[in-house]
Amino acid sequence: MEVYLKKYAELLVHYCLKLKKGQKFLIVGSTLNHDFIEIVRKIAEKHGCIVLIEETDWEEKRDLLLHHTFLECLENPIFDRSLYHEIALSKGAVLMLSSPIPHCNEGVDQELLSNLAKEMEKRIALFREYQMKGEIAWCIAAAANELWAKEILPNSNQPIYDLWNLIFDICHVTSDYPEKEWDDYLKHLDARANILNQMNITYLHYQSKNGTDLTVELPENYVFSSANMSSNLVNMPSLELFSTPKKDGVQGMVKSTKPLLFQNVFIDDFWIRFEHGKVVSFDAREGKEMLQKIIETDEGSHFLGEIAFVDFDSKINQSGIIFENTLYDENASCHLALGRGFPECFKDGLTKSIDELSAMGMNYSETHVDFMMGDRDLDIVATLHDGTEVVLMKQGKLIF
């Protein structure tokens, strides 16, 4: 286990983030991830980096949320985001450890959670600006914890051990040459992206037996990419091809196929209907109030910012586990995202201002929330500029 933990940490530090000597490096995680954070810290410091750590005690945070007001929460160091500002100004790097803590926000006022999420985005506005421009290195990666492991692996006799091994397997850490395997896979994704980028697609039509019937128009200058679009790999793992739709070009209804965990609140079995790009109605069997909070974050959160293709027989889906973690579940099947679009998904987009990108069709929002909608029955047909129809996905499998 220790060998693979170190190998995983080295993959994140050297391959995903490509840290440089003297660079400021922020590790964001929970006290439940302390041992792994220490492994990453030692590797980064040995590499000559200046390491900063934001390690949150989830029990302390829960107590704060249950018994204090919005203003009292904002004054607590747990909600201080000044380290993000420091990283942005120094053009440093950030590793965000995704490690869900199931049910930790049960009983917490959802209005409070929503308001705090909005305020935290404001507090890292400069970081987001640099992030969108590709001027800082960042990566989101999973770290196992006992509570998460017991939740998703209830029949395991050693859940934390088994969850770490799932992470190692999915991220190719158990391979003799994980970096080469990722290089090969990302080249495969990039080749697929190039095919899509040469098609001159006007719009995509999604259909599934579960009721999804959605048309998504693409901007004229669209770009499909993998998470390898910048100088570093921003998601570990990343199995998706993604782009940004035209803000007002989404019509129809989409049905979720996996639960969404947002602010540690479950949203499950939901649907969303769009007209002229904007959400006009929605419902959920569980978590409708939180879904509403997401949609009503701001004006831009009523629109889509991302479409992403993933084969339904992806390595994550083959595991048979619902990870209750968007980083992993979004890489199990096709997904969409409400909120902020990606500048890199427009030709020369990283050189454009927000106003210029908006004029090109990109949606802007303070939030970006992925949700899963791919299943075994999903078909996607592209209509090209000349009217030709091309099947991109048949029964959940990409065929180009």
C-alpha positions in Angstrom: 0.0 0.0 0.0 2.7 2.5 0.9 4.5 1.9 -2.3 1.4 2.6 -4.4 0.5 5.7 -2.3 3.9 7.1 -3.0 3.7 6.2 -6.7 0.3 7.8 -6.9 1.6 11.0 -5.2 4.5 11.1 -7.7 2.1 10.7 -10.6 0.2 13.8 -9.4 3.2 15.9 -8.6 5.4 15.1 -11.6 3.0 14.0 -14.4 -0.3 15.8 -13.7 1.0 19.1 -12.2 4.6 19.1 -13.6 5.8 21.1 -10.6 8.8 23.3 -10.9 11.6 24.0 -8.4 10.8 27.0 -6.3 7.1 27.0 -7.3 4.4 27.6 -4.7 2.2 24.5 -4.3 -1.1 24.4 -2.4 -2.5 21.1 -1.3 -6.2 21.2 -0.4 -7.8 18.4 1.5 -9.4 17.1 4.7 -7.8 16.0 8.0 -9.0 12.6 6.9 -6.5 12.8 4.1 -3.6 13.9 6.4 -1.4 10.9 5.8 -1.6 11.1 2.0 -1.1 14.9 2.1 2.1 14.3 4.0 3.3 11.9 1.3 2.6 14.5 -1.4 4.2 17.3 0.7 7.5 15.4 1.2 7.7 14.6 -2.6 7.0 18.2 -3.5 9.5 19.6 -1.0 12.1 17.2 -2.2 11.5 18.6 -5.6 12.2 22.1 -4.3 8.6 23.4 -4.1 7.3 25.8 -1.5 4.4 23.8 0.0 1.2 25.4 1.5 -1.5 23.2 3.0 -5.2 23.9 3.5 -6.5 20.9 5.6 -10.1 21.1 6.9 -11.4 19.3 9.9 -14.8 18.1 8.6 -16.3 17.7 12.1 -15.3 21.2 13.1 -16.8 22.5 9.8 -20.0 20.6 10.4 -20.4 22.0 13.9 -19.8 25.5 12.5 -22.5 25.0 9.8 -25.0 23.6 12.3 -24.7 26.2 15.0 -23.5 29.5 13.4 -24.8 32.1 11.1 -23.6 32.9 7.6 -21.6 35.9 8.8 -20.1 33.9 11.7 -19.1 31.2 9.2 -17.4 33.7 7.0 -15.2 35.0 9.9 -14.0 31.5 10.7 -10.5 30.4 9.3 -12.1 27.4 7.7 -13.6 29.7 5.0 -10.5 31.7 4.5 -9.4 31.4 0.9 -6.4 33.7 0.9 -4.0 30.9 -0.1 -5.8 30.7 -3.5 -5.0 34.4 -4.0 -1.4 33.8 -3.1 -1.1 30.9 -5.6 -2.7 33.0 -8.3 -0.4 35.9 -7.9 2.7 33.6 -7.9 1.3 31.5 -10.8 1.8 28.5 -8.6 0.0 25.1 -8.5 -2.9 23.6 -6.7 -3.8 19.9 -5.9 -7.4 19.6 -4.8 -8.1 16.3 -3.2 -11.6 15.0 -3.8 -12.6 12.9 -0.8 -16.4 13.0 -0.1 -17.6 12.7 3.5 -21.1 11.1 3.2 -24.0 12.6 5.1 -21.8 15.2 6.7 -24.2 18.0 5.8 -27.4 16.3 6.9 -29.4 18.7 8.9 -27.5 21.7 7.6 -29.5 24.6 6.2 -29.3 24.3 2.4 -29.7 28.1 2.0 -26.6 28.5 4.1 -24.6 26.0 2.0 -25.7 27.7 -1.2 -24.8 31.2 0.1 -21.4 30.0 1.3 -20.6 28.4 -2.0 -21.3 31.7 -3.8 -19.2 33.6 -1.3 -16.3 31.1 -1.7 -16.4 31.6 -5.5 -16.1 35.4 -4.9 -13.1 34.9 -2.6 -11.2 32.9 -5.2 -12.2 35.1 -8.2 -8.6 35.9 -9.1 -7.7 32.2 -8.9 -10.6 31.4 -11.2 -9.4 34.1 -13.6 -5.9 32.7 -13.8 -7.3 29.2 -13.9 -9.5 30.0 -17.0 -6.5 31.6 -18.7 -4.4 28.5 -18.1 -1.8 30.5 -16.1 -1.7 28.2 -13.1 -1.2 24.5 -12.8 -4.1 22.6 -11.1 -5.4 19.1 -10.7 -8.3 17.4 -9.0 -7.6 13.9 -7.7 -9.3 11.5 -5.3 -8.0 10.5 -1.9 -9.7 7.7 0.0 -11.1 8.1 3.5 -12.7 5.6 5.8 -16.2 7.2 5.8 -16.4 7.4 2.0 -15.0 3.8 1.7 -17.6 2.3 4.0 -20.4 4.2 2.2 -19.7 2.9 -1.3 -18.2 -0.5 -0.4 -20.6 -1.7 2.3 -19.8 -5.3 1.8 -16.0 -5.0 2.1 -14.1 -6.3 5.1 -11.4 -3.7 4.4 -13.1 -0.8 2.7 -10.4 1.8 2.9 -7.8 -0.7 1.5 -10.2 -1.7 -1.3 -11.1 1.9 -2.2 -7.4 2.9 -2.5 -6.9 -0.1 -4.7 -9.8 0.9 -6.9 -8.2 4.4 -7.2 -4.8 2.9 -8.0 -6.2 0.6 -10.7 -8.3 3.3 -12.4 -5.4 5.7 -12.4 -2.9 3.1 -13.7 -0.8 3.3 -10.6 -0.5 -0.5 -10.5 1.1 -0.4 -13.9 4.8 -0.6 -14.3 4.7 2.6 -16.4 1.6 4.7 -15.4 2.9 7.8 -17.1 3.3 6.0 -20.4 -0.2 4.5 -20.1 -1.7 7.9 -19.6 0.4 9.3 -22.5 -1.0 6.6 -24.8 -4.6 7.0 -23.6 -4.5 10.8 -23.9 -3.1 10.5 -27.4 -6.1 8.3 -28.2 -8.5 10.9 -26.8 -6.7 13.7 -28.7 -7.1 11.8 -31.9 -10.8 11.5 -31.3 -11.0 15.2 -30.5 -9.3 16.1 -33.8 -12.0 14.1 -35.7 -14.7 16.0 -33.9 -13.0 19.3 -34.5 -12.8 18.7 -38.3 -16.4 17.7 -38.6 -17.9 21.3 -38.6 -20.8 20.2 -36.3 -23.8 22.4 -36.1 -25.7 20.6 -33.4 -25.9 17.3 -31.5 -29.0 15.3 -30.8 -29.1 13.2 -27.6 -31.7 10.4 -27.2 -32.2 7.7 -24.7 -35.0 5.3 -23.7 -35.1 6.9 -20.2 -36.6 10.1 -21.7 -33.6 12.2 -22.6 -34.3 14.1 -25.8 -31.9 17.0 -26.1 -30.6 19.1 -28.9 -27.3 21.0 -28.3 -26.0 23.6 -30.7 -22.3 24.2 -30.9 -20.6 27.6 -31.5 -19.0 28.1 -34.9 -15.5 28.2 -33.3 -16.0 25.1 -31.0 -13.1 23.0 -29.9 -13.4 19.5 -28.4 -10.6 18.6 -26.0 -9.3 16.2 -23.4 -8.2 17.2 -20.0 -4.7 17.2 -21.5 -5.5 20.5 -23.1 -3.0 22.6 -21.1 0.5 22.0 -19.9 -0.8 19.8 -17.1 -3.4 17.1 -16.6 -6.2 18.8 -14.7 -8.2 15.7 -13.7 -6.9 12.4 -12.5 -8.5 10.3 -13.9 -9.8 11.8 -17.1 -11.6 9.7 -19.7 -13.7 12.4 -21.3 -13.8 14.5 -24.5 -15.5 17.8 -23.7 -16.6 21.1 -25.3 -18.7 24.1 -24.5 -22.2 24.5 -26.2 -23.6 27.7 -27.6 -25.3 29.4 -24.6 -28.8 29.8 -26.1 -28.6 26.7 -28.3 -29.9 24.0 -26.0 -33.5 22.6 -26.4 -35.3 19.7 -24.8 -35.1 17.5 -21.7 -32.3 15.5 -20.1 -32.6 12.8 -17.4 -29.9 12.1 -14.9 -28.4 8.6 -14.7 -26.3 8.8 -11.6 -26.7 10.7 -8.3 -25.0 14.1 -8.0 -23.3 14.9 -4.7 -23.1 18.7 -4.2 -22.0 20.3 -1.0 -22.3 16.7 0.4 -26.0 16.8 -0.4 -27.5 14.0 -2.6 -29.4 15.0 -5.7 -30.8 11.9 -7.4 -33.3 10.8 -10.2 -33.7 14.3 -11.6 -34.6 15.8 -15.0 -34.0 19.3 -16.5 -35.8 20.9 -19.4 -34.3 23.7 -21.5 -35.7 26.3 -23.9 -33.4 28.6 -25.9 -30.5 27.3 -23.7 -32.2 28.2 -20.4 -33.5 25.9 -17.7 -37.3 26.3 -17.7 -38.4 23.4 -15.5 -36.8 20.6 -13.4 -37.6 18.0 -10.7 -35.8 15.5 -8.6 -36.9 12.5 -6.5 -34.2 13.5 -3.9 -32.4 16.8 -3.4 -34.7 19.1 -5.4 -34.1 22.0 -3.1 -30.3 21.8 -3.6 -30.8 21.3 -7.4 -32.8 24.6 -7.4 -30.0 26.3 -5.4 -27.5 25.2 -8.1 -29.7 26.4 -11.0 -30.4 29.7 -9.2 -26.7 30.5 -8.3 -26.7 33.3 -10.8 -28.1 34.0 -14.3 -25.4 31.9 -16.0 -26.1 28.8 -13.8 -29.5 28.5 -15.7 -27.5 27.5 -18.9 -25.0 24.7 -19.8 -21.3 25.3 -19.9 -20.1 21.8 -20.8 -20.9 18.7 -22.8 -18.7 15.7 -22.4 -18.5 12.3 -24.2 -17.4 9.2 -22.3 -17.9 5.6 -23.4 -20.4 3.8 -21.1 -18.1 0.8 -20.9 -15.3 3.0 -19.4 -13.0 1.5 -16.8 -14.9 3.3 -14.0 -18.3 2.1 -15.1 -16.9 -1.5 -15.4 -16.1 -1.4 -11.7 -19.8 -1.4 -11.0 -19.3 1.2 -8.2 -21.2 4.4 -7.9 -18.5 6.5 -6.3 -20.7 9.3 -5.1 -17.9 11.5 -6.2 -18.3 13.6 -9.4 -14.7 13.3 -10.4 -15.1 9.6 -10.8 -18.8 9.3 -11.7 -18.5 11.9 -14.5 -15.8 9.7 -16.0 -18.1 6.7 -16.0 -20.5 8.1 -18.6 -21.5 11.1 -20.7 -22.2 14.2 -18.7 -23.2 17.9 -18.9 -22.5 20.8 -16.6 -24.6 23.8 -15.6 -22.7 27.1 -15.4 -19.3 28.3 -16.5 -18.0 27.3 -19.9 -14.4 26.7 -21.0 -12.4 29.4 -22.9 -10.1 26.6 -24.2 -13.1 25.1 -26.0 -13.1 28.0 -28.5 -10.5 28.6 -31.1 -7.9 31.0 -29.6 -10.3 31.2 -26.6 -7.5 31.6 -24.0 -6.5 34.9 -25.7 -10.1 36.3 -25.5 -11.8 38.4 -22.8 -15.0 37.2 -21.1 -16.9 39.7 -23.2 -15.4 38.4 -26.4 -16.1 34.8 -25.4 -19.7 35.7 -24.5 -20.1 37.1 -27.9 -18.8 33.8 -29.4 -21.5 31.9 -27.4 -19.8 30.9 -24.2 -21.8 30.9 -21.0 -20.3 32.5 -17.9 -21.2 31.8 -14.3 -19.7 31.7 -10.8 -20.4 28.0 -10.7 -19.7 24.8 -12.8 -21.6 21.7 -11.7 -21.3 18.4 -13.7 -24.1 15.9 -13.7 -24.2 12.4 -15.3 -26.7 11.6 -18.1 -25.1 8.8 -20.1 -26.4 5.2 -20.1 -26.4 2.0 -22.2 -29.2 3.3 -24.4 -27.8 6.7 -25.2 -27.5 7.7 -28.9 -25.8 10.9 -30.1 -26.2 12.1 -33.7 -24.3 15.1 -35.1 -25.7 17.3 -37.8 -22.9 19.0 -39.8 -23.0 22.4 -41.5 -23.9 20.8 -44.8 -26.8 18.9 -43.3 -25.1 15.5 -43.2 -26.0 13.4 -40.1 -23.2 11.4 -38.4 -23.8 8.9 -35.6 -21.2 9.6 -32.9 -22.5 7.3 -30.1 -24.7 4.2 -30.4 -26.0 2.5 -27.4 -23.6 4.3 -25.1 -20.5 3.6 -27.2 -18.5 6.2 -29.3 -18.1 4.9 -32.8 -15.5 7.2 -34.4 
